[in-house]
Amino acid sequence: MTPVFQSIIDSGYSLASFFTVRSERFAWNYTRTTFLPQLGGYVKSWSYKQTSLDLLTVKGAGHFVPTDRPGPALQMIYNFIYTGNYNSSIPYSLNPQAVLPQFTSPPQPSFTRKQADRVWTLPGVTYELNFKQYSGYLNGVPGNYLHYW
């Protein structure tokens, strides 16, 4: 823990007496370059001497904000680092791009139906199977399936 926070906690005063409300809660807008601004969330600010504290929420996001609302999360973090004005749009394109080849998974091998139905392991068997067993479904009549083993 940093010395500043440790001294605040050790002082015994309530935290409400340290910070004064600098601004009431107000909305901040998330803006993509070609769209009208929409509500991105809310911000409330406190200050004490030379220290300020901003509490931001992102509308529609759960605990994993970058997963739930990636655009507003990027705008919030960018503006926190560079401008401090949370309504400013970011200078990056948010249009989806193709995945780079080094990050794509290799194509899945294609199997014949017979290879896909083969049983390769059995529960509790610790050795390599020395027989070929197949399991699957046959569609004899539309809507009726026959399981074979």
VMD Tcl script that draws the C-alpha trace (Angstrom):
set ca {
  {0.00 0.00 0.00}
  {1.33 3.46 -0.84}
  {2.32 5.81 1.99}
  {-0.44 8.28 1.07}
  {-3.20 5.71 1.50}
  {-1.56 4.26 4.60}
  {-1.47 7.71 6.23}
  {-5.15 8.28 5.37}
  {-6.16 4.96 6.89}
  {-3.95 5.45 9.97}
  {-5.36 8.94 10.64}
  {-8.66 7.52 11.89}
  {-10.75 10.13 10.09}
  {-13.65 9.07 7.92}
  {-12.92 9.17 4.21}
  {-15.90 11.48 3.65}
  {-14.02 14.27 5.43}
  {-10.99 14.01 3.13}
  {-12.60 14.38 -0.26}
  {-15.12 17.02 -1.27}
  {-17.46 16.59 -4.19}
  {-15.99 18.49 -7.12}
  {-18.93 17.82 -9.42}
  {-22.24 16.05 -9.16}
  {-22.79 12.97 -11.25}
  {-23.12 13.71 -14.94}
  {-23.35 11.60 -18.08}
  {-20.43 11.09 -20.44}
  {-21.06 10.30 -24.09}
  {-19.56 7.55 -26.18}
  {-19.08 8.71 -29.76}
  {-17.94 6.76 -32.77}
  {-16.67 8.97 -35.55}
  {-19.65 8.69 -37.89}
  {-22.45 8.39 -35.33}
  {-24.30 10.65 -32.96}
  {-23.18 10.60 -29.33}
  {-24.87 8.06 -27.10}
  {-24.81 7.62 -23.34}
  {-21.60 5.86 -22.36}
  {-22.03 5.99 -18.60}
  {-21.70 8.37 -15.68}
  {-18.82 10.14 -13.96}
  {-18.58 11.70 -10.51}
  {-15.51 13.59 -9.30}
  {-14.05 14.34 -5.87}
  {-11.01 16.42 -4.96}
  {-8.79 17.13 -1.96}
  {-5.96 19.67 -2.23}
  {-3.98 18.57 -5.32}
  {-5.60 15.13 -5.58}
  {-8.70 14.30 -7.56}
  {-10.67 11.10 -7.86}
  {-13.04 10.23 -10.71}
  {-15.58 7.43 -10.45}
  {-16.79 6.26 -13.86}
  {-19.43 3.75 -14.79}
  {-20.03 2.25 -18.22}
  {-23.69 1.85 -19.12}
  {-24.65 -1.71 -20.03}
  {-21.41 -3.31 -18.84}
  {-20.94 -5.96 -16.20}
  {-17.78 -6.85 -14.30}
  {-15.80 -7.36 -17.52}
  {-16.24 -3.92 -19.08}
  {-13.80 -4.39 -22.01}
  {-15.62 -7.59 -22.97}
  {-19.14 -6.23 -22.59}
  {-18.62 -2.71 -24.01}
  {-15.22 -2.50 -25.74}
  {-15.77 0.84 -27.50}
  {-16.83 2.85 -24.44}
  {-14.15 1.12 -22.34}
  {-11.42 2.12 -24.79}
  {-12.72 5.71 -24.91}
  {-12.86 5.89 -21.11}
  {-9.30 4.57 -20.64}
  {-7.85 6.68 -23.46}
  {-9.42 9.87 -22.13}
  {-8.34 9.07 -18.56}
  {-4.73 8.79 -19.72}
  {-4.56 11.61 -22.28}
  {-7.28 14.26 -21.94}
  {-9.41 13.97 -18.82}
  {-12.49 14.92 -20.84}
  {-14.40 11.65 -21.01}
  {-16.69 12.91 -23.82}
  {-13.83 13.16 -26.35}
  {-13.88 10.54 -29.08}
  {-10.80 8.40 -29.60}
  {-8.53 8.76 -32.64}
  {-8.66 5.05 -33.53}
  {-10.85 3.16 -35.96}
  {-13.21 0.74 -34.26}
  {-14.11 -1.05 -37.49}
  {-13.56 -4.82 -37.30}
  {-10.38 -6.02 -38.99}
  {-9.35 -9.45 -40.20}
  {-7.39 -11.54 -37.72}
  {-3.67 -11.59 -38.44}
  {-2.44 -14.98 -39.75}
  {-0.13 -15.61 -36.79}
  {-3.13 -15.47 -34.43}
  {-5.47 -17.81 -36.33}
  {-5.84 -21.40 -35.24}
  {-4.94 -24.12 -37.73}
  {-7.87 -25.58 -39.67}
  {-9.56 -28.54 -38.05}
  {-8.94 -31.86 -39.79}
  {-11.94 -33.23 -41.63}
  {-13.00 -36.77 -40.81}
  {-15.14 -39.20 -42.71}
  {-18.33 -40.22 -40.97}
  {-16.79 -43.59 -40.14}
  {-13.72 -41.96 -38.56}
  {-15.92 -39.57 -36.57}
  {-18.01 -42.46 -35.17}
  {-15.03 -44.51 -34.02}
  {-14.58 -44.90 -30.26}
  {-10.96 -44.05 -29.46}
  {-11.07 -44.19 -25.64}
  {-13.28 -45.76 -23.01}
  {-13.80 -44.64 -19.39}
  {-11.52 -46.50 -16.98}
  {-9.44 -48.15 -19.71}
  {-5.79 -47.22 -19.24}
  {-4.34 -49.02 -22.24}
  {-4.55 -48.42 -25.98}
  {-7.63 -50.08 -27.47}
  {-6.72 -53.09 -29.59}
  {-10.10 -53.27 -31.32}
  {-12.25 -50.97 -33.41}
  {-15.56 -49.92 -31.88}
  {-18.03 -47.50 -33.44}
  {-20.89 -45.54 -31.92}
  {-23.36 -43.15 -33.48}
  {-26.87 -42.60 -34.78}
  {-28.63 -43.84 -37.87}
  {-31.49 -41.86 -39.36}
  {-33.77 -44.63 -40.66}
  {-36.97 -42.58 -40.85}
  {-36.96 -38.76 -40.77}
  {-37.28 -37.69 -37.13}
  {-36.42 -41.16 -35.73}
  {-32.84 -41.97 -34.85}
  {-31.37 -45.36 -34.00}
  {-28.33 -45.38 -31.72}
  {-25.77 -48.09 -32.42}
  {-22.79 -49.20 -30.36}
}
mol new
graphics top color blue
foreach p $ca { graphics top sphere $p radius 0.5 }
foreach p [lrange $ca 0 end-1] q [lrange $ca 1 end] { graphics top cylinder $p $q radius 0.2 }
display resetview
